Amino acid sequence: MKHYTLVIISLMLAACGGGGEGDSATESAGTNVTQAPTTDTTPPETTPPATGVDPETMNDLTIAPEFNLSSKLELDVDVDLNIGDTRAFLNICLKGDDDKADYNQCLLRAPLVQSKLSSSLMLANSGLELVAEVWFYDTQSEPLRYYWKNDSEQPMVFTIR
């Protein structure tokens, strides 16, 4: 029982901790640091004047029946270059500042088979501008570039011919 009492007293002393208010580095250097009194400079809260209009709620929201509240758009990709069995690779990426593809933001990377490809992409934003680059496996150094931007009047198809 004596041992338990000793352990409990030791724990209580250790839990209380020691130390003073200052930090030992500034006390040993002999410098005194004084703090300026802080003042609360936040302006007092004011309530807006009553206008007689109730705040809008979700119940007041009116949505057209054909709008599905989704920001995702499906884009069909249709590639047919009519160049036969020439090996090529397609990158579809967001348009960069230099009107070239931003390879850090590509949405589709795929080889062309018989210079054709049919695929679809899900886009998260309707305001995107895309660049498709067709790279040939031969010695051509510059790719063929095609551009697409969403136009609500056109079908959601990126056609590359």
DSSP file (Angstrom, degrees, kcal/mol; ACC not computed):
  #  RESIDUE AA STRUCTURE BP1 BP2  ACC     N-H-->O    O-->H-N    N-H-->O    O-->H-N    TCO  KAPPA ALPHA  PHI   PSI    X-CA   Y-CA   Z-CA
    1    1 A M     >        0   0    0      0, 0.0     4,-1.9     0, 0.0     5,-0.2   0.000 360.0 360.0 360.0 -34.8    0.0    0.0    0.0
    2    2 A K  H  >  +     0   0    0      1,-0.2     4,-2.2     2,-0.2     5,-0.2   0.879 360.0  53.3 -62.4 -37.0    2.9    2.3    0.7
    3    3 A H  H  > S+     0   0    0      1,-0.2     4,-2.4     2,-0.2    -1,-0.2   0.891 106.6  50.9 -67.8 -38.6    4.2    1.9   -2.8
    4    4 A Y  H  > S+     0   0    0      2,-0.2     4,-2.5     1,-0.2    -1,-0.2   0.908 110.0  50.0 -64.9 -40.5    0.8    2.8   -4.3
    5    5 A T  H  X S+     0   0    0     -4,-1.9     4,-2.4     1,-0.2    -2,-0.2   0.917 111.4  48.9 -63.4 -43.5    0.7    6.0   -2.3
    6    6 A L  H  X S+     0   0    0     -4,-2.2     4,-2.3     1,-0.2    -2,-0.2   0.900 111.8  49.2 -62.9 -40.9    4.2    6.9   -3.3
    7    7 A V  H  X S+     0   0    0     -4,-2.4     4,-2.4     2,-0.2    -2,-0.2   0.910 111.7  48.7 -65.4 -42.6    3.4    6.2   -7.0
    8    8 A I  H  X S+     0   0    0     -4,-2.5     4,-2.3     2,-0.2    -2,-0.2   0.915 112.3  47.6 -65.5 -43.2    0.2    8.4   -6.8
    9    9 A I  H  X S+     0   0    0     -4,-2.4     4,-2.1     2,-0.2    -1,-0.2   0.903 112.0  50.9 -64.8 -40.3    2.0   11.3   -5.1
   10   10 A S  H  X S+     0   0    0     -4,-2.3     4,-2.3     1,-0.2    -2,-0.2   0.907 110.6  48.9 -63.6 -41.6    4.8   11.1   -7.7
   11   11 A L  H  X S+     0   0    0     -4,-2.4     4,-2.6     1,-0.2    -1,-0.2   0.900 109.9  51.3 -64.7 -40.6    2.4   11.1  -10.6
   12   12 A M  H  X S+     0   0    0     -4,-2.3     4,-1.8     2,-0.2    -1,-0.2   0.903 111.3  47.3 -64.4 -40.1    0.5   14.1   -9.1
   13   13 A L  H  X S+     0   0    0     -4,-2.1     4,-1.1     1,-0.2    -1,-0.2   0.893 114.3  47.0 -67.7 -39.0    3.8   16.0   -8.8
   14   14 A A  H  < S+     0   0    0     -4,-2.3    -2,-0.2     1,-0.2    -1,-0.2   0.869 110.9  52.2 -70.6 -35.4    4.8   15.2  -12.3
   15   15 A A  H  < S+     0   0    0     -4,-2.6    -1,-0.2     1,-0.2    -2,-0.2   0.848 104.6  55.5 -69.7 -34.1    1.4   16.1  -13.7
   16   16 A C  H  < S-     0   0    0     -4,-1.8    -1,-0.2    -5,-0.2    -2,-0.2   0.848  97.1-162.8 -68.1 -31.6    1.5   19.5  -12.1
   17   17 A G     <  -     0   0    0     -4,-1.1     2,-0.1    -5,-0.1    -2,-0.1   0.068   7.4-119.6  72.6 171.3    4.7   20.2  -13.8
   18   18 A G        +     0   0    0     -4,-0.1    -4,-0.0     2,-0.0     0, 0.0  -0.275  52.6 101.9-123.5-149.5    7.1   22.9  -12.9
   19   19 A G        -     0   0    0     -2,-0.1     2,-0.1     4,-0.0     4,-0.1   0.106  53.1-113.5  86.9 160.2    8.5   25.9  -14.6
   20   20 A G        -     0   0    0      2,-0.3     4,-0.1     1,-0.0    -2,-0.0  -0.260  37.3 -84.3-114.0-158.3    7.8   29.5  -14.4
   21   21 A E  S    S+     0   0    0     -2,-0.1     2,-0.1     2,-0.1    -1,-0.0   0.836 100.2  66.5 -85.1 -34.0    6.3   32.1  -16.7
   22   22 A G  S    S-     0   0    0      1,-0.1     2,-0.4     2,-0.0    -2,-0.3  -0.318  84.6-111.5 -85.0 167.5    9.4   33.1  -18.7
   23   23 A D    >>  -     0   0    0      1,-0.1     4,-1.8    -4,-0.1     3,-0.6  -0.823  24.8-126.1 -98.8 145.9   11.4   31.1  -21.1
   24   24 A S  H 3> S+     0   0    0     -2,-0.4     4,-2.3     1,-0.2     5,-0.2   0.757 103.3  61.8 -65.2 -26.9   14.9   30.1  -19.9
   25   25 A A  H 3> S+     0   0    0      1,-0.2     4,-1.2     2,-0.2    -1,-0.2   0.917 109.2  39.8 -67.3 -42.8   16.7   31.5  -22.9
   26   26 A T  H <>>S+     0   0    0     -3,-0.6     5,-1.4     2,-0.2     4,-0.7   0.831 115.0  53.2 -77.5 -30.2   15.5   35.1  -22.4
   27   27 A E  H ><5S+     0   0    0     -4,-1.8     3,-0.6     1,-0.2    -2,-0.2   0.912 110.2  46.9 -69.6 -39.9   16.0   34.9  -18.6
   28   28 A S  H 3<5S+     0   0    0     -4,-2.3    -1,-0.2     1,-0.2    -2,-0.2   0.793 107.9  56.8 -72.5 -25.7   19.6   33.7  -18.9
   29   29 A A  H 3<5S-     0   0    0     -4,-1.2    -1,-0.2    -5,-0.2    -2,-0.2   0.663 108.0-126.9 -78.4 -14.5   20.4   36.4  -21.5
   30   30 A G  T <<5 +     0   0    0     -4,-0.7     2,-0.4    -3,-0.6    -3,-0.2   0.676  62.5 134.2  81.0  17.1   19.2   39.1  -19.0
   31   31 A T      < -     0   0    0     -5,-1.4     2,-0.5     2,-0.0    -1,-0.3  -0.800  45.7-144.5-101.4 143.6   16.8   40.8  -21.4
   32   32 A N        -     0   0    0     -2,-0.4     2,-0.6    -3,-0.1    -5,-0.0  -0.908   8.9-159.3-106.5 131.0   13.3   41.7  -20.3
   33   33 A V        -     0   0    0     -2,-0.5     2,-0.4     2,-0.0    -7,-0.0  -0.943   8.2-168.7-111.2 123.9   10.5   41.5  -22.7
   34   34 A T        -     0   0    0     -2,-0.6     2,-0.4     0, 0.0    -2,-0.0  -0.913  12.5-140.4-113.0 141.4    7.4   43.5  -22.0
   35   35 A Q        -     0   0    0     -2,-0.4     3,-0.0     3,-0.0    -2,-0.0  -0.816  15.5-127.3-100.7 138.0    4.2   43.1  -23.8
   36   36 A A        -     0   0    0     -2,-0.4     2,-0.1     1,-0.1    -1,-0.0  -0.574  38.6 -98.6 -76.5 144.3    2.1   46.1  -24.8
   37   37 A P        -     0   0    0      0, 0.0     2,-0.3     0, 0.0    -1,-0.1  -0.402  39.4-129.0 -64.1 137.8   -1.5   45.8  -23.7
   38   38 A T        -     0   0    0     -2,-0.1     2,-0.4    -3,-0.0    -3,-0.0  -0.665  18.1-156.6 -90.6 144.0   -3.8   44.6  -26.4
   39   39 A T        -     0   0    0     -2,-0.3     2,-0.7     2,-0.0     0, 0.0  -0.939  21.9-118.1-119.1 143.9   -6.9   46.4  -27.3
   40   40 A D        +     0   0    0     -2,-0.4    -2,-0.0     1,-0.1     0, 0.0  -0.711  32.3 176.1 -82.5 113.2   -9.9   44.9  -29.0
   41   41 A T        +     0   0    0     -2,-0.7    -1,-0.1     2,-0.1    -2,-0.0   0.263  34.6 124.0-103.9  11.5  -10.3   46.8  -32.3
   42   42 A T        -     0   0    0      1,-0.1     3,-0.1     3,-0.0    -2,-0.0  -0.541  65.5-117.5 -73.7 135.9  -13.2   44.7  -33.7
   43   43 A P        -     0   0    0      0, 0.0    -1,-0.1     0, 0.0     3,-0.1  -0.360  35.9 -95.6 -70.0 151.6  -16.2   46.9  -34.6
   44   44 A P        -     0   0    0      0, 0.0     2,-0.2     0, 0.0     0, 0.0  -0.370  46.1-100.6 -66.5 147.1  -19.4   46.3  -32.7
   45   45 A E        -     0   0    0     -3,-0.1     2,-0.4    -2,-0.0    -3,-0.0  -0.455  39.0-164.8 -70.3 136.1  -21.9   44.0  -34.4
   46   46 A T        -     0   0    0     -2,-0.2    -1,-0.0    -3,-0.1     0, 0.0  -0.939  14.5-132.1-120.2 146.1  -24.7   45.8  -36.1
   47   47 A T        -     0   0    0     -2,-0.4     3,-0.1     1,-0.1    -2,-0.0  -0.801  28.7-112.4 -96.5 137.6  -27.9   44.2  -37.3
   48   48 A P        -     0   0    0      0, 0.0     2,-0.1     0, 0.0     3,-0.1  -0.331  41.0 -96.4 -65.9 150.2  -29.0   45.1  -40.8
   49   49 A P        -     0   0    0      0, 0.0     2,-0.3     0, 0.0     0, 0.0  -0.378  42.6-104.0 -66.9 144.5  -32.2   47.1  -41.1
   50   50 A A        -     0   0    0      1,-0.1    -3,-0.0    -3,-0.1     0, 0.0  -0.518  34.1-175.8 -70.4 129.5  -35.3   45.1  -41.6
   51   51 A T        -     0   0    0     -2,-0.3    -1,-0.1     2,-0.3     3,-0.1   0.513  42.8-115.9-104.9  -7.8  -36.5   45.4  -45.2
   52   52 A G  S    S+     0   0    0      1,-0.3     2,-0.5     0, 0.0    -2,-0.1   0.508  79.3 118.1  86.5   1.9  -39.7   43.4  -44.9
   53   53 A V        -     0   0    0      3,-0.0    -1,-0.3     0, 0.0    -2,-0.3  -0.901  62.5-131.2-106.3 129.8  -38.5   40.7  -47.2
   54   54 A D        -     0   0    0     -2,-0.5     3,-0.1     1,-0.1     2,-0.0  -0.486  33.5 -99.8 -73.5 146.2  -38.1   37.2  -45.9
   55   55 A P        -     0   0    0      0, 0.0     2,-0.1     0, 0.0    -1,-0.1  -0.353  42.7-105.1 -65.1 148.2  -34.8   35.4  -46.7
   56   56 A E        -     0   0    0     -3,-0.1     2,-0.3     2,-0.0    -3,-0.0  -0.449  39.0-168.7 -74.6 146.9  -34.9   33.0  -49.6
   57   57 A T    >   -     0   0    0     -2,-0.1     3,-1.4    -3,-0.1     4,-0.3  -0.752  40.8 -96.1-125.5 174.4  -34.9   29.3  -48.8
   58   58 A M  G >  S+     0   0    0      1,-0.3     3,-1.2    -2,-0.3    -2,-0.0   0.777 121.3  65.9 -63.2 -25.5  -34.5   26.2  -50.9
   59   59 A N  G 3  S+     0   0    0      1,-0.2    -1,-0.3     3,-0.0    -3,-0.0   0.753  95.7  57.1 -67.6 -22.6  -38.2   26.0  -51.1
   60   60 A D  G <  S+     0   0    0     -3,-1.4     2,-0.3     2,-0.1    -1,-0.2   0.541  82.1 111.2 -84.2  -6.8  -38.2   29.2  -53.1
   61   61 A L    <   -     0   0    0     -3,-1.2     2,-0.5    -4,-0.3    -3,-0.0  -0.511  51.9-161.3 -74.5 129.6  -35.9   27.7  -55.8
   62   62 A T        -     0   0    0     -2,-0.3     2,-0.4     2,-0.0    -2,-0.1  -0.960   9.2-175.7-114.9 126.2  -37.5   27.1  -59.2
   63   63 A I        -     0   0    0     -2,-0.5    -2,-0.0     4,-0.0     5,-0.0  -0.965  29.0-115.4-125.1 135.9  -35.8   24.6  -61.6
   64   64 A A    >   -     0   0    0     -2,-0.4     3,-1.5     1,-0.1    -2,-0.0  -0.418  28.0-123.2 -64.7 142.3  -36.9   23.8  -65.1
   65   65 A P  T 3  S+     0   0    0      0, 0.0    -1,-0.1     0, 0.0    -2,-0.0   0.793 109.1  56.3 -60.7 -29.0  -37.9   20.2  -65.5
   66   66 A E  T 3  S+     0   0    0      2,-0.0     2,-0.5     0, 0.0    -2,-0.0   0.616  86.9  92.3 -80.7 -10.1  -35.4   19.5  -68.2
   67   67 A F    <   -     0   0    0     -3,-1.5    -4,-0.0     1,-0.1     0, 0.0  -0.740  56.2-169.2 -86.6 124.8  -32.4   20.6  -66.0
   68   68 A N        -     0   0    0     -2,-0.5    -1,-0.1     2,-0.2     3,-0.1   0.310  35.7-121.3-100.4   9.8  -31.0   17.7  -64.1
   69   69 A L        +     0   0    0      1,-0.2     2,-0.4     2,-0.0    -2,-0.1   0.680  69.7 131.4  61.6  21.3  -28.7   19.6  -61.7
   70   70 A S        -     0   0    0      1,-0.1    -1,-0.2     2,-0.1    -2,-0.2  -0.876  45.6-165.3-106.3 135.9  -25.6   17.8  -62.9
   71   71 A S        +     0   0    0     -2,-0.4     2,-0.3    -3,-0.1    -1,-0.1   0.440  61.8 103.2 -94.8  -0.6  -22.5   19.7  -63.9
   72   72 A K        -     0   0    0     53,-0.1     2,-0.4    50,-0.0    52,-0.2  -0.647  51.7-169.0 -85.1 137.6  -21.1   16.6  -65.7
   73   73 A L  E     -A  123   0A   0     50,-2.9    50,-3.8    -2,-0.3     2,-0.5  -0.972  16.5-135.5-125.2 140.7  -21.2   16.5  -69.5
   74   74 A E  E     -A  122   0A   0     -2,-0.4     2,-0.5    48,-0.2    48,-0.2  -0.856  18.6-165.2 -98.5 127.1  -20.5   13.6  -71.7
   75   75 A L  E     -A  121   0A   0     46,-3.1    46,-3.0    -2,-0.5     2,-0.4  -0.951   9.5-146.3-113.6 122.0  -18.4   14.3  -74.8
   76   76 A D  E     -Ab 120 157A   0     80,-2.5    82,-3.5    -2,-0.5     2,-0.5  -0.721  10.2-151.8 -86.0 136.3  -18.2   11.8  -77.6
   77   77 A V  E     -Ab 119 158A   0     42,-3.5    42,-2.2    -2,-0.4     2,-0.5  -0.948  13.9-178.2-112.0 123.8  -14.9   11.6  -79.4
   78   78 A D  E     +Ab 118 159A   0     80,-2.6    82,-2.9    -2,-0.5     2,-0.5  -0.945   4.3 177.8-127.0 108.9  -14.9   10.5  -83.1
   79   79 A V  E     +Ab 117 160A   0     38,-3.2    38,-2.1    -2,-0.5     2,-0.2  -0.945  14.4 152.4-116.2 129.1  -11.6   10.2  -84.8
   80   80 A D  E     +A  116   0A   0     80,-2.3    36,-0.2    -2,-0.5    35,-0.1  -0.710   5.6 169.6-152.3  98.5  -11.1    9.0  -88.4
   81   81 A L        -     0   0    0     34,-2.5    35,-0.1    -2,-0.2    34,-0.1   0.571  35.7-139.6 -89.1 -10.1   -8.0   10.4  -90.1
   82   82 A N        +     0   0    0     33,-0.4    33,-0.1    32,-0.2     3,-0.1   0.900  62.9 125.4  52.5  47.2   -8.2    8.1  -93.2
   83   83 A I    >   -     0   0    0      1,-0.4     3,-0.7    31,-0.2     2,-0.2   0.165  62.7-133.8-118.9  16.6   -4.5    7.5  -93.3
   84   84 A G  T 3   -     0   0    0     30,-0.3    -1,-0.4     1,-0.2    -3,-0.1  -0.447  66.6 -12.3  75.9-137.4   -4.6    3.7  -93.3
   85   85 A D  T 3  S+     0   0    0     -2,-0.2     2,-0.3    29,-0.1    -1,-0.2   0.112  86.1 138.2 -94.3  21.0   -2.3    1.7  -91.0
   86   86 A T    <   -     0   0    0     -3,-0.7    29,-0.3     1,-0.1     2,-0.3  -0.514  57.7-120.0 -68.0 128.0    0.0    4.5  -90.0
   87   87 A R        +     0   0    0     -2,-0.3    50,-1.9    27,-0.1    51,-0.4  -0.527  45.5 160.6 -75.3 131.7    0.7    4.2  -86.2
   88   88 A A  E     -DE 112 136B   0     24,-0.6    24,-2.5    -2,-0.3     2,-0.4  -0.963  29.1-143.6-148.1 162.1   -0.4    7.3  -84.2
   89   89 A F  E     -DE 111 135B   0     46,-3.0    46,-3.1    -2,-0.3     2,-0.4  -0.986  13.8-146.1-132.0 139.5   -1.3    8.2  -80.7
   90   90 A L  E     -DE 110 134B   0     20,-3.3    20,-2.3    -2,-0.4     2,-0.4  -0.910  11.9-175.2-113.2 131.1   -4.0   10.7  -79.5
   91   91 A N  E     -DE 109 133B   0     42,-2.3    42,-2.9    -2,-0.4     2,-0.5  -0.994   3.5-170.3-118.1 128.4   -3.8   13.0  -76.5
   92   92 A I  E     +DE 108 132B   0     16,-2.9    15,-3.3    -2,-0.4    16,-1.7  -0.972  25.8 154.0-118.0 116.2   -6.9   15.1  -75.5
   93   93 A C  E     -DE 106 131B   0     38,-2.5    38,-2.8    -2,-0.5    13,-0.2  -0.808  49.1 -80.5-133.3 168.9   -6.0   17.6  -72.9
   94   94 A L  E     - E   0 130B   0     11,-1.8     8,-2.4     8,-0.5     2,-0.3  -0.451  58.8 -98.1 -67.5 149.2   -7.1   21.0  -71.6
   95   95 A K  E     -D  101   0B   0     34,-2.6     6,-0.2     6,-0.2    34,-0.1  -0.554  41.1-147.3 -74.6 129.2   -5.8   23.9  -73.6
   96   96 A G    >   -     0   0    0      4,-3.2     3,-1.3    -2,-0.3     6,-0.1  -0.206  31.8 -92.1 -86.3-178.2   -2.7   25.5  -72.2
   97   97 A D  T 3  S+     0   0    0      1,-0.3    -1,-0.1     2,-0.1     4,-0.1   0.766 125.0  54.0 -66.5 -26.4   -1.6   29.1  -72.3
   98   98 A D  T 3  S-     0   0    0      2,-0.2    -1,-0.3     3,-0.0     3,-0.1   0.144 119.1-106.6 -95.8  19.7    0.3   28.5  -75.5
   99   99 A D  S <  S+     0   0    0     -3,-1.3     2,-0.2     1,-0.3    -2,-0.1   0.633  89.8 110.1  62.2  17.2   -2.6   27.0  -77.4
  100  100 A K  S    S-     0   0    0      1,-0.1    -4,-3.2    31,-0.0    -1,-0.3  -0.663  81.7 -76.6-109.4 171.2   -1.0   23.6  -77.0
  101  101 A A  E     -D   95   0B   0     -2,-0.2     2,-0.9    -6,-0.2    -6,-0.2  -0.444  34.5-134.1 -70.0 138.3   -2.1   20.7  -74.9
  102  102 A D  E >   -     0   0B   0     -8,-2.4     3,-2.2     3,-0.2    -8,-0.5  -0.837  16.7-162.0 -90.9 102.8   -1.4   20.9  -71.2
  103  103 A Y  E >  S+     0   0B   0     -2,-0.9     3,-0.5     1,-0.3    -1,-0.1   0.614  85.0  65.0 -68.5 -11.4    0.0   17.4  -70.6
  104  104 A N  E 3  S+     0   0B   0      1,-0.2    -1,-0.3   -10,-0.1    -2,-0.0   0.592 107.2  43.2 -81.2 -10.6   -0.6   17.7  -66.8
  105  105 A Q  E <  S+     0   0B   0     -3,-2.2   -11,-1.8   -11,-0.2     2,-0.3  -0.353  78.0 152.9-132.0  53.3   -4.4   17.8  -67.5
  106  106 A C  E <   -D   93   0B   0     -3,-0.5   -13,-0.3   -13,-0.2     3,-0.1  -0.634  25.3-172.2 -86.7 142.7   -5.1   15.2  -70.1
  107  107 A L  E    S+     0   0B   0    -15,-3.3     2,-0.3     1,-0.3   -14,-0.2   0.676  73.2  20.9-103.1 -25.6   -8.5   13.5  -70.3
  108  108 A L  E     +D   92   0B   0    -16,-1.7   -16,-2.9    13,-0.1     2,-0.4  -0.981  53.4 175.4-149.6 132.6   -7.7   10.8  -72.8
  109  109 A R  E     +D   91   0B   0     -2,-0.3   -18,-0.2   -18,-0.2   -20,-0.0  -0.964  26.8 142.3-136.2 118.1   -4.6    9.2  -74.1
  110  110 A A  E     -D   90   0B   0    -20,-2.3   -20,-3.3    -2,-0.4     2,-0.2  -0.997  47.3-110.7-156.5 149.4   -5.0    6.3  -76.5
  111  111 A P  E     -D   89   0B   0      0, 0.0     2,-0.4     0, 0.0   -22,-0.3  -0.542  34.8-121.4 -78.3 150.5   -3.4    4.8  -79.6
  112  112 A L  E     -D   88   0B   0    -24,-2.5   -24,-0.6    -2,-0.2     2,-0.6  -0.782  18.9-150.5 -90.8 135.9   -5.3    5.0  -82.9
  113  113 A V  B >  S-C  116   0A   0      3,-2.0     3,-1.3    -2,-0.4   -28,-0.1  -0.941  83.6 -12.4-109.4 119.6   -6.1    1.7  -84.6
  114  114 A Q  T 3  S-     0   0    0     -2,-0.6   -30,-0.3     1,-0.3   -32,-0.2   0.842 126.7 -64.5  56.3  34.4   -6.3    2.0  -88.4
  115  115 A S  T 3  S+     0   0    0    -29,-0.3   -34,-2.5     1,-0.2   -33,-0.4   0.734 115.9 109.4  60.7  28.5   -6.2    5.8  -87.8
  116  116 A K  E <   +AC  80 113A   0     -3,-1.3    -3,-2.0   -36,-0.2     2,-0.3  -0.934  37.8 169.3-131.8 154.9   -9.6    5.6  -86.0
  117  117 A L  E     -A   79   0A   0    -38,-2.1   -38,-3.2    -2,-0.3     2,-0.4  -0.924  10.4-170.9-160.6 138.9  -10.9    5.9  -82.4
  118  118 A S  E     +A   78   0A   0     -2,-0.3     2,-0.3   -40,-0.2   -40,-0.2  -0.981  31.2 132.0-133.3 121.9  -14.4    6.1  -80.9
  119  119 A S  E     -A   77   0A   0    -42,-2.2   -42,-3.5    -2,-0.4     2,-0.3  -0.896  40.1-129.0-153.8 177.6  -14.7    7.0  -77.2
  120  120 A S  E     -A   76   0A   0     -2,-0.3     2,-0.3   -44,-0.3   -44,-0.2  -0.991  13.7-158.7-140.6 151.4  -16.5    9.2  -74.8
  121  121 A L  E     -A   75   0A   0    -46,-3.0   -46,-3.1    -2,-0.3     2,-0.6  -0.919  16.0-133.0-125.4 149.6  -15.3   11.5  -71.9
  122  122 A M  E     -A   74   0A   0     -2,-0.3     2,-0.4   -48,-0.2   -48,-0.2  -0.931  24.1-161.2-102.4 122.6  -17.0   12.9  -68.9
  123  123 A L  E     -A   73   0A   0    -50,-3.8   -50,-2.9    -2,-0.6     3,-0.1  -0.840  13.5-158.8-104.0 140.1  -16.3   16.6  -68.5
  124  124 A A  S    S+     0   0    0     -2,-0.4     2,-0.4   -52,-0.2    -1,-0.1   0.568  78.1  39.8 -92.4 -10.2  -16.9   18.3  -65.1
  125  125 A N    >   -     0   0    0    -52,-0.1     3,-0.9     1,-0.1    -1,-0.2  -0.999  63.0-148.3-144.5 135.7  -17.2   21.8  -66.5
  126  126 A S  T 3  S+     0   0    0     -2,-0.4    24,-0.3     1,-0.2    -1,-0.1   0.647  93.5  66.9 -78.5 -13.6  -19.0   23.2  -69.6
  127  127 A G  T 3  S+     0   0    0     22,-0.1    -1,-0.2     2,-0.1     2,-0.1   0.194  73.6 126.8 -93.2  17.5  -16.5   26.0  -70.1
  128  128 A L    <   -     0   0    0     -3,-0.9    22,-1.0   -34,-0.0     2,-0.5  -0.446  46.9-152.6 -78.3 147.1  -13.5   23.8  -70.9
  129  129 A E  E     - F   0 149B   0     20,-0.2   -34,-2.6    -2,-0.1     2,-0.3  -0.986  18.7-161.8-115.6 128.4  -11.4   24.2  -74.0
  130  130 A L  E     -EF  94 148B   0     18,-3.1    18,-2.2    -2,-0.5     2,-0.4  -0.782  12.1-157.7-113.5 153.7   -9.7   21.1  -75.3
  131  131 A V  E     -EF  93 147B   0    -38,-2.8   -38,-2.5    -2,-0.3     2,-0.5  -0.999   6.2-159.0-127.2 128.6   -6.8   20.3  -77.6
  132  132 A A  E     -EF  92 146B   0     14,-3.2    14,-2.3    -2,-0.4     2,-0.5  -0.934   9.2-168.1-105.8 129.1   -6.4   17.0  -79.3
  133  133 A E  E     -EF  91 145B   0    -42,-2.9   -42,-2.3    -2,-0.5     2,-0.7  -0.975   7.9-157.9-120.0 126.7   -2.9   16.2  -80.5
  134  134 A V  E     -EF  90 144B   0     10,-2.5    10,-2.1    -2,-0.5     2,-0.5  -0.911  12.0-166.3-104.5 114.6   -2.3   13.3  -82.9
  135  135 A W  E     -E   89   0B   0    -46,-3.1   -46,-3.0    -2,-0.7     2,-0.3  -0.860   8.5-146.2-102.2 132.4    1.3   12.2  -82.7
  136  136 A F  E     -E   88   0B   0     -2,-0.5   -48,-0.2   -48,-0.2   -50,-0.0  -0.748  14.1-133.3 -96.6 146.3    2.7    9.9  -85.3
  137  137 A Y  S    S+     0   0    0    -50,-1.9   -49,-0.1    -2,-0.3    -1,-0.1   0.604  84.1  80.9 -74.9 -11.3    5.3    7.2  -84.4
  138  138 A D  S    S-     0   0    0    -51,-0.4    -2,-0.0     1,-0.1   -52,-0.0   0.162 109.2 -71.0 -78.6-155.8    7.5    8.1  -87.4
  139  139 A T  S    S+     0   0    0      2,-0.0     2,-0.1     0, 0.0    -2,-0.1   0.378  83.7 129.7 -86.0   4.5    9.9   11.1  -87.5
  140  140 A Q        -     0   0    0      1,-0.2    -4,-0.2     2,-0.0     0, 0.0  -0.413  40.0-165.6 -62.5 129.6    7.3   13.9  -87.6
  141  141 A S        +     0   0    0     -2,-0.1    -1,-0.2     1,-0.1    -2,-0.0   0.785  66.9  56.0 -92.2 -28.7    8.2   16.4  -84.9
  142  142 A E  S    S-     0   0    0     -7,-0.0    -6,-0.1     3,-0.0     2,-0.1  -0.878  78.3-135.4-107.3 135.9    5.0   18.4  -84.6
  143  143 A P        -     0   0    0      0, 0.0     2,-0.4     0, 0.0    -8,-0.2  -0.350  25.2-101.9 -80.9 165.7    1.6   16.8  -83.9
  144  144 A L  E     -F  134   0B   0    -10,-2.1   -10,-2.5    -2,-0.1     2,-0.4  -0.766  42.7-151.9 -81.8 132.9   -1.7   17.5  -85.7
  145  145 A R  E     -F  133   0B   0     -2,-0.4     2,-0.4   -12,-0.2   -12,-0.2  -0.908  17.3-179.1-115.8 137.6   -3.7   19.7  -83.4
  146  146 A Y  E     -F  132   0B   0    -14,-2.3   -14,-3.2    -2,-0.4     2,-0.3  -0.985  14.2-147.9-131.8 142.5   -7.5   20.0  -83.3
  147  147 A Y  E     -F  131   0B   0     -2,-0.4     2,-0.4   -16,-0.2   -16,-0.2  -0.854  12.6-176.3-117.0 146.8   -9.5   22.3  -81.0
  148  148 A W  E     +F  130   0B   0    -18,-2.2   -18,-3.1    -2,-0.3     2,-0.3  -0.997   4.7 175.2-142.0 136.7  -12.8   21.9  -79.3
  149  149 A K  E     -F  129   0B   0     -2,-0.4     2,-0.2   -20,-0.2   -20,-0.2  -0.995  40.7-100.7-137.5 141.9  -14.9   24.3  -77.1
  150  150 A N        -     0   0    0    -22,-1.0     2,-0.5    -2,-0.3     6,-0.1  -0.418  36.6-178.8 -66.3 127.1  -18.4   23.7  -75.8
  151  151 A D    >   -     0   0    0     -2,-0.2     3,-2.1     3,-0.1   -24,-0.0  -0.979  22.5-147.2-125.5 115.4  -21.1   25.4  -77.8
  152  152 A S  T 3  S+     0   0    0     -2,-0.5    -1,-0.1     1,-0.3     4,-0.1   0.693  97.8  57.6 -60.5 -17.5  -24.5   24.8  -76.4
  153  153 A E  T 3  S+     0   0    0      2,-0.1    -1,-0.3    -3,-0.0    -3,-0.0   0.690  99.7  68.5 -85.0 -18.3  -26.0   24.9  -79.9
  154  154 A Q  S <  S-     0   0    0     -3,-2.1    -3,-0.1     1,-0.1     2,-0.0  -0.676  93.4-101.3 -98.8 153.2  -23.8   22.0  -81.2
  155  155 A P        -     0   0    0      0, 0.0     2,-2.1     0, 0.0    -4,-0.1  -0.349  42.8-100.8 -66.7 156.2  -24.0   18.4  -80.1
  156  156 A M  S    S+     0   0    0    -82,-0.1   -80,-2.5    -4,-0.1     2,-0.4  -0.498  78.8 125.8 -81.8  72.7  -21.3   17.2  -77.6
  157  157 A V  E     -b   76   0A   0     -2,-2.1     2,-0.8   -82,-0.2   -80,-0.2  -0.998  49.8-154.3-134.5 129.9  -19.1   15.6  -80.2
  158  158 A F  E     -b   77   0A   0    -82,-3.5   -80,-2.6    -2,-0.4     2,-0.5  -0.891  23.1-168.3-101.3 101.8  -15.4   16.2  -80.8
  159  159 A T  E     -b   78   0A   0     -2,-0.8     2,-0.5   -82,-0.2   -80,-0.2  -0.821   7.6-170.6 -98.9 127.1  -14.9   15.2  -84.4
  160  160 A I  E      b   79   0A   0    -82,-2.9   -80,-2.3    -2,-0.5    -2,-0.0  -0.961 360.0 360.0-121.1 113.2  -11.4   14.8  -85.7
  161  161 A R              0   0    0     -2,-0.5    -1,-0.1   -82,-0.2   -82,-0.1   0.311 360.0 360.0-127.4 360.0  -11.0   14.3  -89.5
